[in-house]
């Protein structure tokens, strides 16, 4: 990674930290922390499959975004926005994966309708929720809205944690581009 890319990631991280402190949102995994590997069930375009984070990282950076509940207004809008920009993420070499505590059967429908079959969504069980510290304090059994950009090394490169979905797609795409230079 070039020094310019590192500087861009640092600037994005500082901006995200400022936004998080202004909104009171926090995420336990700091930039540079090792992302916990996991295997879970997911869905893409209505088809279920087994997803392992370390396998996804072999292809390039991963945007792992946690959302509270499928088919709620903010979560549907966020999924549609990621779907609209999926080609930009692919051009930058990244894989997008949405994560929630919803049952896989709900995610099958969500992957088709709101994600437009363009990216995977997967079930975040208690171990994943705890490992990424994304439990929604005010609604047990749900996750907060946190987006992680994970470098191919498995290290957290960027964090955006804010319950308002606005800004997650743009900030994560900018972080991916800073990592890959694409």
C-alpha positions, -999 to 999 in steps of 0.1 A, spaced: 0 0 0 14 34 -10 20 62 16 -6 82 -3 -32 54 3 -23 52 40 -26 90 43 -61 89 26 -72 60 49 -60 79 80 -79 111 69 -110 90 63 -107 74 97 -103 107 114 -134 121 96 -153 90 106 -141 93 142 -153 129 143 -187 119 129 -190 90 154 -181 112 184 -206 138 172 -234 113 170 -225 91 200 -222 60 179 -192 37 186 -177 6 172 -154 -16 193 -132 -26 164 -107 2 157 -88 8 125 -59 -17 125 -77 -43 146 -79 -79 133 -115 -86 120 -129 -118 135 -132 -145 109 -166 -163 107 -186 -187 87 -224 -183 84 -253 -188 61 -263 -161 36 -283 -154 5 -277 -137 -28 -303 -133 -55 -326 -155 -35 -302 -185 -32 -286 -196 1 -250 -204 5 -223 -206 32 -202 -175 36 -167 -174 52 -151 -140 56 -115 -152 51 -125 -167 17 -141 -134 7 -110 -115 17 -89 -136 -8 -106 -116 -36 -99 -82 -21 -113 -57 5 -147 -65 20 -173 -40 30 -191 -57 59 -221 -36 68 -244 -45 97 -280 -33 96 -308 -37 122 -336 -55 104 -345 -65 69 -375 -47 53 -375 -17 76 -374 17 58 -338 26 66 -324 -8 60 -342 -12 27 -331 22 16 -295 14 26 -296 -19 7 -310 -2 -24 -282 24 -22 -255 -3 -20 -271 -21 -49 -271 11 -70 -233 15 -64 -223 -21 -65 -205 -17 -98 -184 11 -82 -174 -13 -54 -166 -40 -79 -144 -17 -100 -125 -8 -68 -120 -45 -62 -143 -49 -32 -170 -73 -21 -201 -59 -2 -218 -81 24 -248 -70 45 -252 -86 79 -282 -87 103 -296 -110 129 -326 -118 107 -332 -155 99 -318 -166 66 -353 -172 52 -360 -134 56 -326 -126 40 -334 -147 10 -363 -124 2 -344 -93 11 -315 -103 -11 -338 -104 -41 -361 -75 -34 -340 -48 -17 -304 -59 -27 -316 -65 -63 -296 -97 -63 -264 -77 -66 -247 -85 -33 -249 -110 -4 -266 -106 29 -259 -130 57 -271 -139 92 -251 -125 121 -254 -149 150 -245 -140 186 -208 -148 181 -205 -125 151 -225 -97 168 -203 -99 199 -171 -102 179 -178 -70 159 -195 -53 189 -226 -43 170 -254 -53 194 -281 -26 193 -283 -16 229 -319 -3 227 -332 -34 208 -317 -66 220 -314 -92 193 -307 -67 166 -275 -50 153 -267 -14 151 -258 2 118 -220 -1 114 -200 -5 82 -165 -19 83 -140 -19 54 -117 -49 59 -85 -50 40 -74 -83 24 -49 -87 53 -80 -91 76 -74 -58 93 -101 -31 98 -92 -3 74 -123 20 81 -153 22 103 -185 41 99 -210 37 128 -242 57 127 -278 47 129 -288 70 100 -279 50 69 -270 82 50 -233 83 43 -224 46 48 -222 39 11 -202 70 2 -178 67 31 -171 30 26 -166 34 -11 -141 62 -5 -123 40 19 -122 11 -5 -108 34 -32 -82 47 -9 -70 11 -1 -70 -1 -37 -62 31 -55 -89 23 -80 
